[in-house]
Amino acid sequence: MRSVADTVPNVEDIADWLRERQPHFRDWKPGTLKDWLEWWARSGALGVVRDGLTVLAVGVAYPCTEAQLDKHWNTPDPAGIYLYCELVVAQRRRSALGLLVLLNRQWPDWRERILVARRRNQVQTFGLNFLRRWARRLALPTTPTLSLMLSLPS
């Protein structure tokens, strides 16, 4: 049997990478950002795309219910009709495509959900057309050095 510690990646390099690329994370206390990343890793909602040890993209997405839309630190609810995109940060489009591969592995029914994200302090609905276009590319082979990591709950 695996322990929770076995399923949670070391998030220090992920936190450093996010602080470099997202100004609002620079104001977070290091322990808070680490706890936040570990929370999403334990819930199965954290996706990380790497080239070797180098972080290329980080995403947090999970299914949720309408009641969860205005809350923070949610637990994914597979019965929810929404797909909440908490975070997407990628160096390149191909790295973001890697996040879509992870999303498809973790939540294969994502196409049937309503995509939502928080913008300007409000939850907004987004069309899935751009994700569907990327999904058509899922059959493309990735480079041998591109590794994908998905943290699954134990």
N, CA, C and O atoms as a GROMACS GRO file, in nm:
protein
  616
    1MET      N    1   0.084  -0.118   0.000
    1MET     CA    2   0.000   0.000   0.000
    1MET      C    3   0.089   0.125   0.000
    1MET      O    4   0.189   0.131   0.072
    2ARG      N    5   0.052   0.223  -0.081
    2ARG     CA    6   0.127   0.348  -0.087
    2ARG      C    7   0.076   0.444   0.018
    2ARG      O    8  -0.044   0.448   0.047
    3SER      N    9   0.166   0.522   0.074
    3SER     CA   10   0.124   0.626   0.168
    3SER      C   11   0.098   0.754   0.089
    3SER      O   12   0.138   0.765  -0.027
    4VAL      N   13   0.032   0.850   0.151
    4VAL     CA   14   0.007   0.977   0.085
    4VAL      C   15   0.138   1.043   0.046
    4VAL      O   16   0.146   1.105  -0.060
    5ALA      N   17   0.240   1.030   0.129
    5ALA     CA   18   0.370   1.089   0.097
    5ALA      C   19   0.426   1.034  -0.034
    5ALA      O   20   0.497   1.105  -0.104
    6ASP      N   21   0.396   0.909  -0.067
    6ASP     CA   22   0.444   0.849  -0.191
    6ASP      C   23   0.376   0.908  -0.314
    6ASP      O   24   0.433   0.905  -0.423
    7THR      N   25   0.256   0.961  -0.298
    7THR     CA   26   0.181   1.010  -0.413
    7THR      C   27   0.198   1.160  -0.434
    7THR      O   28   0.158   1.212  -0.538
    8VAL      N   29   0.257   1.230  -0.337
    8VAL     CA   30   0.274   1.374  -0.347
    8VAL      C   31   0.418   1.405  -0.390
    8VAL      O   32   0.513   1.366  -0.322
    9PRO      N   33   0.433   1.475  -0.503
    9PRO     CA   34   0.568   1.504  -0.550
    9PRO      C   35   0.634   1.610  -0.462
    9PRO      O   36   0.568   1.679  -0.385
   10ASN      N   37   0.765   1.620  -0.474
   10ASN     CA   38   0.835   1.731  -0.410
   10ASN      C   39   0.796   1.856  -0.488
   10ASN      O   40   0.826   1.866  -0.607
   11VAL      N   41   0.732   1.949  -0.424
   11VAL     CA   42   0.676   2.065  -0.494
   11VAL      C   43   0.765   2.188  -0.486
   11VAL      O   44   0.727   2.294  -0.538
   12GLU      N   45   0.880   2.177  -0.424
   12GLU     CA   46   0.967   2.295  -0.408
   12GLU      C   47   1.004   2.356  -0.544
   12GLU      O   48   0.993   2.477  -0.562
   13ASP      N   49   1.048   2.272  -0.639
   13ASP     CA   50   1.086   2.326  -0.770
   13ASP      C   51   0.965   2.378  -0.847
   13ASP      O   52   0.977   2.473  -0.925
   14ILE      N   53   0.850   2.317  -0.825
   14ILE     CA   54   0.727   2.366  -0.890
   14ILE      C   55   0.692   2.504  -0.835
   14ILE      O   56   0.657   2.595  -0.911
   15ALA      N   57   0.702   2.519  -0.703
   15ALA     CA   58   0.672   2.648  -0.640
   15ALA      C   59   0.769   2.756  -0.689
   15ALA      O   60   0.727   2.868  -0.720
   16ASP      N   61   0.897   2.724  -0.697
   16ASP     CA   62   0.996   2.821  -0.747
   16ASP      C   63   0.965   2.861  -0.890
   16ASP      O   64   0.972   2.979  -0.925
   17TRP      N   65   0.930   2.763  -0.973
   17TRP     CA   66   0.898   2.788  -1.113
   17TRP      C   67   0.777   2.881  -1.125
   17TRP      O   68   0.776   2.973  -1.206
   18LEU      N   69   0.675   2.856  -1.043
   18LEU     CA   70   0.555   2.940  -1.046
   18LEU      C   71   0.585   3.082  -1.000
   18LEU      O   72   0.534   3.178  -1.058
   19ARG      N   73   0.667   3.097  -0.897
   19ARG     CA   74   0.702   3.231  -0.849
   19ARG      C   75   0.775   3.311  -0.957
   19ARG      O   76   0.757   3.432  -0.966
   20GLU      N   77   0.856   3.244  -1.037
   20GLU     CA   78   0.928   3.313  -1.145
   20GLU      C   79   0.833   3.361  -1.255
   20GLU      O   80   0.859   3.464  -1.318
   21ARG      N   81   0.725   3.288  -1.280
   21ARG     CA   82   0.638   3.317  -1.394
   21ARG      C   83   0.506   3.386  -1.361
   21ARG      O   84   0.444   3.445  -1.449
   22GLN      N   85   0.464   3.378  -1.237
   22GLN     CA   86   0.336   3.438  -1.198
   22GLN      C   87   0.358   3.536  -1.083
   22GLN      O   88   0.379   3.495  -0.969
   23PRO      N   89   0.351   3.665  -1.112
   23PRO     CA   90   0.381   3.766  -1.010
   23PRO      C   91   0.299   3.751  -0.881
   23PRO      O   92   0.351   3.777  -0.772
   24HIS      N   93   0.173   3.710  -0.892
   24HIS     CA   94   0.092   3.704  -0.769
   24HIS      C   95   0.140   3.595  -0.673
   24HIS      O   96   0.111   3.602  -0.554
   25PHE      N   97   0.212   3.494  -0.722
   25PHE     CA   98   0.265   3.391  -0.633
   25PHE      C   99   0.386   3.441  -0.554
   25PHE      O  100   0.421   3.383  -0.452
   26ARG      N  101   0.448   3.547  -0.600
   26ARG     CA  102   0.564   3.602  -0.528
   26ARG      C  103   0.524   3.655  -0.391
   26ARG      O  104   0.607   3.660  -0.300
   27ASP      N  105   0.400   3.695  -0.376
   27ASP     CA  106   0.352   3.748  -0.248
   27ASP      C  107   0.311   3.639  -0.150
   27ASP      O  108   0.291   3.666  -0.032
   28TRP      N  109   0.298   3.517  -0.197
   28TRP     CA  110   0.259   3.407  -0.110
   28TRP      C  111   0.376   3.366  -0.023
   28TRP      O  112   0.491   3.366  -0.069
   29LYS      N  113   0.349   3.331   0.099
   29LYS     CA  114   0.453   3.276   0.185
   29LYS      C  115   0.494   3.141   0.128
   29LYS      O  116   0.409   3.067   0.080
   30PRO      N  117   0.624   3.109   0.132
   30PRO     CA  118   0.669   2.982   0.074
   30PRO      C  119   0.592   2.861   0.126
   30PRO      O  120   0.560   2.771   0.049
   31GLY      N  121   0.563   2.857   0.254
   31GLY     CA  122   0.489   2.744   0.311
   31GLY      C  123   0.347   2.735   0.258
   31GLY      O  124   0.295   2.625   0.240
   32THR      N  125   0.285   2.849   0.233
   32THR     CA  126   0.147   2.850   0.183
   32THR      C  127   0.141   2.796   0.041
   32THR      O  128   0.054   2.714   0.009
   33LEU      N  129   0.232   2.840  -0.044
   33LEU     CA  130   0.234   2.791  -0.182
   33LEU      C  131   0.264   2.641  -0.185
   33LEU      O  132   0.203   2.567  -0.263
   34LYS      N  133   0.357   2.596  -0.103
   34LYS     CA  134   0.389   2.453  -0.095
   34LYS      C  135   0.266   2.374  -0.050
   34LYS      O  136   0.234   2.271  -0.109
   35ASP      N  137   0.198   2.422   0.056
   35ASP     CA  138   0.078   2.355   0.104
   35ASP      C  139  -0.030   2.350  -0.004
   35ASP      O  140  -0.099   2.249  -0.021
   36TRP      N  141  -0.044   2.460  -0.078
   36TRP     CA  142  -0.146   2.470  -0.184
   36TRP      C  143  -0.117   2.366  -0.293
   36TRP      O  144  -0.208   2.296  -0.338
   37LEU      N  145   0.008   2.357  -0.336
   37LEU     CA  146   0.045   2.260  -0.439
   37LEU      C  147   0.027   2.117  -0.390
   37LEU      O  148  -0.022   2.031  -0.463
   38GLU      N  149   0.067   2.091  -0.266
   38GLU     CA  150   0.050   1.956  -0.211
   38GLU      C  151  -0.098   1.921  -0.197
   38GLU      O  152  -0.136   1.805  -0.218
   39TRP      N  153  -0.180   2.018  -0.162
   39TRP     CA  154  -0.326   1.995  -0.153
   39TRP      C  155  -0.380   1.945  -0.287
   39TRP      O  156  -0.451   1.845  -0.294
   40TRP      N  157  -0.343   2.016  -0.394
   40TRP     CA  158  -0.393   1.977  -0.526
   40TRP      C  159  -0.330   1.846  -0.573
   40TRP      O  160  -0.396   1.769  -0.644
   41ALA      N  161  -0.207   1.820  -0.536
   41ALA     CA  162  -0.144   1.693  -0.571
   41ALA      C  163  -0.218   1.578  -0.505
   41ALA      O  164  -0.246   1.476  -0.569
   42ARG      N  165  -0.251   1.593  -0.376
   42ARG     CA  166  -0.324   1.487  -0.306
   42ARG      C  167  -0.463   1.464  -0.365
   42ARG      O  168  -0.512   1.351  -0.366
   43SER      N  169  -0.524   1.570  -0.415
   43SER     CA  170  -0.660   1.557  -0.468
   43SER      C  171  -0.664   1.503  -0.610
   43SER      O  172  -0.770   1.470  -0.661
   44GLY      N  173  -0.547   1.493  -0.674
   44GLY     CA  174  -0.541   1.444  -0.811
   44GLY      C  175  -0.563   1.550  -0.915
   44GLY      O  176  -0.581   1.519  -1.033
   45ALA      N  177  -0.563   1.677  -0.875
   45ALA     CA  178  -0.592   1.785  -0.968
   45ALA      C  179  -0.468   1.858  -1.019
   45ALA      O  180  -0.479   1.943  -1.108
   46LEU      N  181  -0.350   1.826  -0.965
   46LEU     CA  182  -0.227   1.893  -1.007
   46LEU      C  183  -0.164   1.816  -1.122
   46LEU      O  184  -0.141   1.696  -1.114
   47GLY      N  185  -0.136   1.887  -1.229
   47GLY     CA  186  -0.064   1.830  -1.342
   47GLY      C  187   0.064   1.908  -1.366
   47GLY      O  188   0.064   2.030  -1.360
   48VAL      N  189   0.173   1.837  -1.392
   48VAL     CA  190   0.302   1.901  -1.417
   48VAL      C  191   0.364   1.836  -1.541
   48VAL      O  192   0.373   1.713  -1.550
   49VAL      N  193   0.407   1.918  -1.633
   49VAL     CA  194   0.477   1.871  -1.752
   49VAL      C  195   0.624   1.909  -1.734
   49VAL      O  196   0.657   2.024  -1.703
   50ARG      N  197   0.712   1.812  -1.755
   50ARG     CA  198   0.856   1.835  -1.737
   50ARG      C  199   0.932   1.787  -1.860
   50ARG      O  200   0.887   1.698  -1.933
   51ASP      N  201   1.047   1.846  -1.880
   51ASP     CA  202   1.147   1.795  -1.973
   51ASP      C  203   1.264   1.758  -1.884
   51ASP      O  204   1.341   1.845  -1.843
   52GLY      N  205   1.278   1.630  -1.856
   52GLY     CA  206   1.376   1.588  -1.756
   52GLY      C  207   1.332   1.638  -1.620
   52GLY      O  208   1.224   1.603  -1.572
   53LEU      N  209   1.415   1.719  -1.558
   53LEU     CA  210   1.381   1.777  -1.428
   53LEU      C  211   1.324   1.918  -1.440
   53LEU      O  212   1.278   1.975  -1.341
   54THR      N  213   1.326   1.974  -1.560
   54THR     CA  214   1.281   2.111  -1.581
   54THR      C  215   1.130   2.118  -1.594
   54THR      O  216   1.071   2.048  -1.676
   55VAL      N  217   1.067   2.202  -1.513
   55VAL     CA  218   0.922   2.223  -1.520
   55VAL      C  219   0.892   2.306  -1.643
   55VAL      O  220   0.953   2.410  -1.666
   56LEU      N  221   0.796   2.260  -1.723
   56LEU     CA  222   0.754   2.333  -1.844
   56LEU      C  223   0.613   2.387  -1.833
   56LEU      O  224   0.580   2.488  -1.895
   57ALA      N  225   0.528   2.320  -1.753
   57ALA     CA  226   0.389   2.364  -1.739
   57ALA      C  227   0.333   2.309  -1.608
   57ALA      O  228   0.369   2.200  -1.563
   58VAL      N  229   0.244   2.388  -1.549
   58VAL     CA  230   0.175   2.347  -1.427
   58VAL      C  231   0.028   2.382  -1.444
   58VAL      O  232  -0.006   2.492  -1.488
   59GLY      N  233  -0.057   2.289  -1.409
   59GLY     CA  234  -0.200   2.314  -1.418
   59GLY      C  235  -0.275   2.252  -1.302
   59GLY      O  236  -0.234   2.149  -1.248
   60VAL      N  237  -0.385   2.314  -1.266
   60VAL     CA  238  -0.477   2.260  -1.166
   60VAL      C  239  -0.617   2.270  -1.226
   60VAL      O  240  -0.664   2.379  -1.257
   61ALA      N  241  -0.682   2.155  -1.242
   61ALA     CA  242  -0.818   2.151  -1.295
   61ALA      C  243  -0.889   2.033  -1.233
   61ALA      O  244  -0.830   1.928  -1.208
   62TYR      N  245  -1.020   2.052  -1.207
   62TYR     CA  246  -1.095   1.945  -1.140
   62TYR      C  247  -1.244   1.965  -1.162
   62TYR      O  248  -1.290   2.077  -1.182
   63PRO      N  249  -1.319   1.854  -1.160
   63PRO     CA  250  -1.464   1.865  -1.169
   63PRO      C  251  -1.521   1.913  -1.036
   63PRO      O  252  -1.469   1.880  -0.929
   64CYS      N  253  -1.627   1.993  -1.044
   64CYS     CA  254  -1.689   2.042  -0.921
   64CYS      C  255  -1.837   2.070  -0.944
   64CYS      O  256  -1.886   2.068  -1.057
   65THR      N  257  -1.906   2.094  -0.835
   65THR     CA  258  -2.048   2.127  -0.839
   65THR      C  259  -2.066   2.278  -0.838
   65THR      O  260  -1.970   2.352  -0.816
   66GLU      N  261  -2.186   2.324  -0.862
   66GLU     CA  262  -2.213   2.467  -0.860
   66GLU      C  263  -2.186   2.526  -0.722
   66GLU      O  264  -2.137   2.639  -0.710
   67ALA      N  265  -2.216   2.450  -0.617
   67ALA     CA  266  -2.193   2.499  -0.481
   67ALA      C  267  -2.045   2.524  -0.452
   67ALA      O  268  -2.011   2.602  -0.363
   68GLN      N  269  -1.956   2.458  -0.525
   68GLN     CA  270  -1.812   2.473  -0.503
   68GLN      C  271  -1.750   2.589  -0.579
   68GLN      O  272  -1.635   2.625  -0.553
   69LEU      N  273  -1.823   2.649  -0.670
   69LEU     CA  274  -1.764   2.749  -0.758
   69LEU      C  275  -1.709   2.870  -0.684
   69LEU      O  276  -1.609   2.927  -0.727
   70ASP      N  277  -1.771   2.910  -0.574
   70ASP     CA  278  -1.725   3.029  -0.501
   70ASP      C  279  -1.637   2.995  -0.383
   70ASP      O  280  -1.605   3.082  -0.302
   71LYS      N  281  -1.598   2.869  -0.370
   71LYS     CA  282  -1.515   2.828  -0.258
   71LYS      C  283  -1.372   2.805  -0.306
   71LYS      O  284  -1.346   2.790  -0.425
   72HIS      N  285  -1.281   2.802  -0.211
   72HIS     CA  286  -1.141   2.777  -0.241
   72HIS      C  287  -1.099   2.646  -0.176
   72HIS      O  288  -1.163   2.600  -0.082
   73TRP      N  289  -0.992   2.586  -0.227
   73TRP     CA  290  -0.937   2.461  -0.175
   73TRP      C  291  -1.044   2.353  -0.177
   73TRP      O  292  -1.065   2.284  -0.078
   74ASN      N  293  -1.110   2.338  -0.289
   74ASN     CA  294  -1.214   2.237  -0.307
   74ASN      C  295  -1.155   2.097  -0.321
   74ASN      O  296  -1.039   2.080  -0.357
   75THR      N  297  -1.237   2.000  -0.292
   75THR     CA  298  -1.205   1.862  -0.323
   75THR      C  299  -1.278   1.831  -0.454
   75THR      O  300  -1.397   1.858  -0.465
   76PRO      N  301  -1.208   1.776  -0.553
   76PRO     CA  302  -1.276   1.744  -0.678
   76PRO      C  303  -1.399   1.656  -0.654
   76PRO      O  304  -1.396   1.564  -0.573
   77ASP      N  305  -1.506   1.688  -0.725
   77ASP     CA  306  -1.629   1.610  -0.716
   77ASP      C  307  -1.662   1.557  -0.855
   77ASP      O  308  -1.715   1.630  -0.938
   78PRO      N  309  -1.631   1.429  -0.881
   78PRO     CA  310  -1.655   1.372  -1.014
   78PRO      C  311  -1.800   1.381  -1.060
   78PRO      O  312  -1.828   1.372  -1.180
   79ALA      N  313  -1.893   1.400  -0.967
   79ALA     CA  314  -2.034   1.412  -1.005
   79ALA      C  315  -2.069   1.553  -1.051
   79ALA      O  316  -2.178   1.575  -1.105
   80GLY      N  317  -1.979   1.648  -1.031
   80GLY     CA  318  -2.006   1.786  -1.070
   80GLY      C  319  -2.010   1.804  -1.220
   80GLY      O  320  -1.943   1.732  -1.294
   81ILE      N  321  -2.089   1.901  -1.265
   81ILE     CA  322  -2.101   1.925  -1.410
   81ILE      C  323  -1.999   2.026  -1.461
   81ILE      O  324  -1.988   2.048  -1.582
   82TYR      N  325  -1.925   2.089  -1.370
   82TYR     CA  326  -1.828   2.190  -1.408
   82TYR      C  327  -1.686   2.134  -1.408
   82TYR      O  328  -1.655   2.042  -1.332
   83LEU      N  329  -1.602   2.189  -1.492
   83LEU     CA  330  -1.459   2.162  -1.487
   83LEU      C  331  -1.394   2.295  -1.452
   83LEU      O  332  -1.388   2.387  -1.534
   84TYR      N  333  -1.345   2.305  -1.329
   84TYR     CA  334  -1.288   2.429  -1.280
   84TYR      C  335  -1.139   2.432  -1.313
   84TYR      O  336  -1.063   2.346  -1.269
   85CYS      N  337  -1.098   2.531  -1.391
   85CYS     CA  338  -0.958   2.551  -1.426
   85CYS      C  339  -0.900   2.651  -1.326
   85CYS      O  340  -0.916   2.772  -1.341
   86GLU      N  341  -0.834   2.599  -1.227
   86GLU     CA  342  -0.777   2.682  -1.120
   86GLU      C  343  -0.649   2.752  -1.166
   86GLU      O  344  -0.624   2.867  -1.131
   87LEU      N  345  -0.568   2.681  -1.246
   87LEU     CA  346  -0.439   2.736  -1.285
   87LEU      C  347  -0.390   2.669  -1.413
   87LEU      O  348  -0.398   2.547  -1.427
   88VAL      N  349  -0.338   2.749  -1.504
   88VAL     CA  350  -0.268   2.698  -1.623
   88VAL      C  351  -0.153   2.793  -1.649
   88VAL      O  352  -0.173   2.909  -1.683
   89VAL      N  353  -0.032   2.742  -1.634
   89VAL     CA  354   0.089   2.820  -1.662
   89VAL      C  355   0.180   2.731  -1.746
   89VAL      O  356   0.216   2.621  -1.704
   90ALA      N  357   0.215   2.779  -1.863
   90ALA     CA  358   0.298   2.698  -1.953
   90ALA      C  359   0.398   2.787  -2.025
   90ALA      O  360   0.368   2.902  -2.058
   91GLN      N  361   0.517   2.733  -2.049
   91GLN     CA  362   0.618   2.808  -2.122
   91GLN      C  363   0.586   2.816  -2.270
   91GLN      O  364   0.610   2.917  -2.334
   92ARG      N  365   0.530   2.707  -2.323
   92ARG     CA  366   0.500   2.701  -2.465
   92ARG      C  367   0.366   2.631  -2.487
   92ARG      O  368   0.314   2.564  -2.398
   93ARG      N  369   0.314   2.646  -2.606
   93ARG     CA  370   0.187   2.582  -2.640
   93ARG      C  371   0.197   2.430  -2.628
   93ARG      O  372   0.103   2.366  -2.582
   94ARG      N  373   0.309   2.373  -2.669
   94ARG     CA  374   0.327   2.228  -2.660
   94ARG      C  375   0.325   2.182  -2.514
   94ARG      O  376   0.274   2.074  -2.485
   95SER      N  377   0.379   2.262  -2.425
   95SER     CA  378   0.375   2.228  -2.283
   95SER      C  379   0.232   2.232  -2.232
   95SER      O  380   0.191   2.146  -2.153
   96ALA      N  381   0.155   2.330  -2.277
   96ALA     CA  382   0.014   2.337  -2.240
   96ALA      C  383  -0.062   2.216  -2.295
   96ALA      O  384  -0.154   2.166  -2.230
   97LEU      N  385  -0.023   2.170  -2.412
   97LEU     CA  386  -0.083   2.050  -2.469
   97LEU      C  387  -0.058   1.930  -2.378
   97LEU      O  388  -0.144   1.843  -2.364
   98GLY      N  389   0.060   1.925  -2.317
   98GLY     CA  390   0.090   1.819  -2.221
   98GLY      C  391  -0.007   1.822  -2.103
   98GLY      O  392  -0.045   1.717  -2.052
   99LEU      N  393  -0.046   1.942  -2.060
   99LEU     CA  394  -0.145   1.952  -1.952
   99LEU      C  395  -0.279   1.895  -1.996
   99LEU      O  396  -0.351   1.833  -1.918
  100LEU      N  397  -0.312   1.916  -2.123
  100LEU     CA  398  -0.437   1.861  -2.174
  100LEU      C  399  -0.433   1.708  -2.178
  100LEU      O  400  -0.534   1.643  -2.153
  101VAL      N  401  -0.318   1.652  -2.208
  101VAL     CA  402  -0.302   1.506  -2.203
  101VAL      C  403  -0.331   1.457  -2.060
  101VAL      O  404  -0.402   1.359  -2.041
  102LEU      N  405  -0.274   1.526  -1.962
  102LEU     CA  406  -0.297   1.488  -1.823
  102LEU      C  407  -0.444   1.504  -1.784
  102LEU      O  408  -0.500   1.418  -1.715
  103LEU      N  409  -0.506   1.612  -1.828
  103LEU     CA  410  -0.648   1.634  -1.800
  103LEU      C  411  -0.731   1.519  -1.857
  103LEU      O  412  -0.823   1.469  -1.792
  104ASN      N  413  -0.697   1.480  -1.978
  104ASN     CA  414  -0.770   1.371  -2.043
  104ASN      C  415  -0.751   1.238  -1.969
  104ASN      O  416  -0.844   1.157  -1.965
  105ARG      N  417  -0.634   1.217  -1.912
  105ARG     CA  418  -0.611   1.094  -1.834
  105ARG      C  419  -0.689   1.095  -1.703
  105ARG      O  420  -0.750   0.994  -1.666
  106GLN      N  421  -0.688   1.208  -1.635
  106GLN     CA  422  -0.750   1.215  -1.503
  106GLN      C  423  -0.901   1.229  -1.510
  106GLN      O  424  -0.973   1.165  -1.434
  107TRP      N  425  -0.949   1.311  -1.601
  107TRP     CA  426  -1.093   1.336  -1.613
  107TRP      C  427  -1.134   1.315  -1.758
  107TRP      O  428  -1.157   1.412  -1.830
  108PRO      N  429  -1.143   1.188  -1.804
  108PRO     CA  430  -1.168   1.162  -1.947
  108PRO      C  431  -1.301   1.216  -1.999
  108PRO      O  432  -1.319   1.230  -2.120
  109ASP      N  433  -1.393   1.248  -1.910
  109ASP     CA  434  -1.522   1.303  -1.954
  109ASP      C  435  -1.524   1.455  -1.952
  109ASP      O  436  -1.631   1.515  -1.947
  110TRP      N  437  -1.408   1.519  -1.956
  110TRP     CA  438  -1.399   1.664  -1.947
  110TRP      C  439  -1.478   1.735  -2.057
  110TRP      O  440  -1.525   1.846  -2.037
  111ARG      N  441  -1.492   1.671  -2.172
  111ARG     CA  442  -1.564   1.734  -2.284
  111ARG      C  443  -1.712   1.752  -2.255
  111ARG      O  444  -1.779   1.835  -2.318
  112GLU      N  445  -1.764   1.676  -2.161
  112GLU     CA  446  -1.907   1.685  -2.128
  112GLU      C  447  -1.934   1.785  -2.016
  112GLU      O  448  -2.049   1.802  -1.976
  113ARG      N  449  -1.833   1.850  -1.966
  113ARG     CA  450  -1.848   1.943  -1.853
  113ARG      C  451  -1.847   2.088  -1.903
  113ARG      O  452  -1.811   2.115  -2.018
  114ILE      N  453  -1.886   2.177  -1.816
  114ILE     CA  454  -1.885   2.321  -1.844
  114ILE      C  455  -1.754   2.376  -1.789
  114ILE      O  456  -1.729   2.368  -1.669
  115LEU      N  457  -1.671   2.433  -1.876
  115LEU     CA  458  -1.541   2.487  -1.836
  115LEU      C  459  -1.560   2.622  -1.768
  115LEU      O  460  -1.622   2.713  -1.823
  116VAL      N  461  -1.506   2.634  -1.647
  116VAL     CA  462  -1.513   2.761  -1.573
  116VAL      C  463  -1.376   2.796  -1.517
  116VAL      O  464  -1.293   2.708  -1.493
  117ALA      N  465  -1.354   2.925  -1.498
  117ALA     CA  466  -1.231   2.975  -1.436
  117ALA      C  467  -1.263   3.108  -1.371
  117ALA      O  468  -1.362   3.173  -1.406
  118ARG      N  469  -1.182   3.148  -1.278
  118ARG     CA  470  -1.200   3.276  -1.210
  118ARG      C  471  -1.118   3.381  -1.284
  118ARG      O  472  -0.996   3.368  -1.297
  119ARG      N  473  -1.186   3.484  -1.331
  119ARG     CA  474  -1.122   3.598  -1.398
  119ARG      C  475  -1.181   3.725  -1.339
  119ARG      O  476  -1.303   3.740  -1.326
  120ARG      N  477  -1.092   3.817  -1.304
  120ARG     CA  478  -1.135   3.945  -1.246
  120ARG      C  479  -1.228   3.923  -1.126
  120ARG      O  480  -1.329   3.991  -1.109
  121ASN      N  481  -1.190   3.828  -1.044
  121ASN     CA  482  -1.262   3.794  -0.920
  121ASN      C  483  -1.402   3.739  -0.942
  121ASN      O  484  -1.483   3.738  -0.849
  122GLN      N  485  -1.432   3.694  -1.061
  122GLN     CA  486  -1.563   3.635  -1.088
  122GLN      C  487  -1.544   3.503  -1.160
  122GLN      O  488  -1.453   3.487  -1.241
  123VAL      N  489  -1.631   3.408  -1.131
  123VAL     CA  490  -1.629   3.280  -1.202
  123VAL      C  491  -1.695   3.302  -1.337
  123VAL      O  492  -1.808   3.348  -1.346
  124GLN      N  493  -1.622   3.267  -1.443
  124GLN     CA  494  -1.672   3.286  -1.578
  124GLN      C  495  -1.671   3.152  -1.653
  124GLN      O  496  -1.588   3.066  -1.628
  125THR      N  497  -1.766   3.139  -1.743
  125THR     CA  498  -1.777   3.019  -1.826
  125THR      C  499  -1.700   3.043  -1.956
  125THR      O  500  -1.706   3.151  -2.014
  126PHE      N  501  -1.629   2.940  -2.001
  126PHE     CA  502  -1.553   2.948  -2.125
  126PHE      C  503  -1.597   2.838  -2.219
  126PHE      O  504  -1.637   2.730  -2.174
  127GLY      N  505  -1.591   2.864  -2.347
  127GLY     CA  506  -1.623   2.762  -2.445
  127GLY      C  507  -1.514   2.656  -2.451
  127GLY      O  508  -1.398   2.684  -2.422
  128LEU      N  509  -1.550   2.537  -2.486
  128LEU     CA  510  -1.454   2.428  -2.494
  128LEU      C  511  -1.391   2.412  -2.632
  128LEU      O  512  -1.311   2.320  -2.652
  129ASN      N  513  -1.425   2.499  -2.726
  129ASN     CA  514  -1.375   2.481  -2.862
  129ASN      C  515  -1.224   2.478  -2.870
  129ASN      O  516  -1.168   2.395  -2.941
  130PHE      N  517  -1.156   2.569  -2.798
  130PHE     CA  518  -1.010   2.569  -2.807
  130PHE      C  519  -0.951   2.442  -2.745
  130PHE      O  520  -0.850   2.392  -2.793
  131LEU      N  521  -1.012   2.391  -2.640
  131LEU     CA  522  -0.965   2.264  -2.582
  131LEU      C  523  -0.993   2.147  -2.675
  131LEU      O  524  -0.912   2.055  -2.686
  132ARG      N  525  -1.106   2.151  -2.741
  132ARG     CA  526  -1.139   2.043  -2.836
  132ARG      C  527  -1.040   2.041  -2.952
  132ARG      O  528  -1.000   1.934  -2.998
  133ARG      N  529  -0.999   2.160  -2.998
  133ARG     CA  530  -0.899   2.166  -3.106
  133ARG      C  531  -0.768   2.104  -3.060
  133ARG      O  532  -0.705   2.028  -3.134
  134TRP      N  533  -0.728   2.136  -2.939
  134TRP     CA  534  -0.606   2.076  -2.884
  134TRP      C  535  -0.624   1.927  -2.865
  134TRP      O  536  -0.530   1.850  -2.887
  135ALA      N  537  -0.743   1.885  -2.824
  135ALA     CA  538  -0.767   1.743  -2.799
  135ALA      C  539  -0.747   1.662  -2.927
  135ALA      O  540  -0.704   1.546  -2.920
  136ARG      N  541  -0.777   1.719  -3.042
  136ARG     CA  542  -0.756   1.649  -3.168
  136ARG      C  543  -0.608   1.618  -3.189
  136ARG      O  544  -0.574   1.527  -3.263
  137ARG      N  545  -0.522   1.695  -3.124
  137ARG     CA  546  -0.379   1.675  -3.138
  137ARG      C  547  -0.325   1.571  -3.039
  137ARG      O  548  -0.206   1.541  -3.042
  138LEU      N  549  -0.408   1.517  -2.955
  138LEU     CA  550  -0.361   1.423  -2.853
  138LEU      C  551  -0.293   1.301  -2.914
  138LEU      O  552  -0.210   1.238  -2.849
  139ALA      N  553  -0.327   1.268  -3.037
  139ALA     CA  554  -0.267   1.151  -3.100
  139ALA      C  555  -0.124   1.177  -3.144
  139ALA      O  556  -0.052   1.083  -3.178
  140LEU      N  557  -0.080   1.302  -3.145
  140LEU     CA  558   0.056   1.333  -3.186
  140LEU      C  559   0.155   1.276  -3.085
  140LEU      O  560   0.132   1.286  -2.965
  141PRO      N  561   0.262   1.216  -3.132
  141PRO     CA  562   0.362   1.164  -3.038
  141PRO      C  563   0.434   1.278  -2.969
  141PRO      O  564   0.456   1.384  -3.028
  142THR      N  565   0.471   1.257  -2.843
  142THR     CA  566   0.550   1.357  -2.772
  142THR      C  567   0.696   1.321  -2.787
  142THR      O  568   0.729   1.208  -2.823
  143THR      N  569   0.781   1.414  -2.760
  143THR     CA  570   0.924   1.386  -2.769
  143THR      C  571   0.960   1.289  -2.657
  143THR      O  572   0.895   1.291  -2.553
  144PRO      N  573   1.061   1.206  -2.676
  144PRO     CA  574   1.097   1.108  -2.574
  144PRO      C  575   1.133   1.170  -2.440
  144PRO      O  576   1.116   1.106  -2.336
  145THR      N  577   1.183   1.295  -2.440
  145THR     CA  578   1.226   1.356  -2.314
  145THR      C  579   1.111   1.425  -2.242
  145THR      O  580   1.127   1.465  -2.126
  146LEU      N  581   0.997   1.440  -2.307
  146LEU     CA  582   0.885   1.508  -2.242
  146LEU      C  583   0.816   1.410  -2.148
  146LEU      O  584   0.759   1.310  -2.192
  147SER      N  585   0.821   1.438  -2.022
  147SER     CA  586   0.757   1.350  -1.925
  147SER      C  587   0.639   1.421  -1.863
  147SER      O  588   0.640   1.542  -1.845
  148LEU      N  589   0.537   1.345  -1.832
  148LEU     CA  590   0.416   1.400  -1.771
  148LEU      C  591   0.399   1.339  -1.633
  148LEU      O  592   0.424   1.220  -1.613
  149MET      N  593   0.358   1.419  -1.539
  149MET     CA  594   0.336   1.370  -1.405
  149MET      C  595   0.196   1.408  -1.362
  149MET      O  596   0.153   1.522  -1.377
  150LEU      N  597   0.126   1.313  -1.309
  150LEU     CA  598  -0.005   1.339  -1.256
  150LEU      C  599  -0.008   1.281  -1.116
  150LEU      O  600   0.024   1.164  -1.096
  151SER      N  601  -0.046   1.362  -1.021
  151SER     CA  602  -0.053   1.314  -0.883
  151SER      C  603  -0.191   1.258  -0.858
  151SER      O  604  -0.290   1.330  -0.865
  152LEU      N  605  -0.196   1.132  -0.829
  152LEU     CA  606  -0.324   1.066  -0.807
  152LEU      C  607  -0.344   1.041  -0.658
  152LEU      O  608  -0.249   1.008  -0.586
  153PRO      N  609  -0.466   1.056  -0.611
  153PRO     CA  610  -0.490   1.026  -0.470
  153PRO      C  611  -0.467   0.878  -0.443
  153PRO      O  612  -0.488   0.794  -0.531
  154SER      N  613  -0.422   0.847  -0.322
  154SER     CA  614  -0.395   0.706  -0.290
  154SER      C  615  -0.523   0.631  -0.259
  154SER      O  616  -0.519   0.512  -0.230
   0.00000   0.00000   0.00000
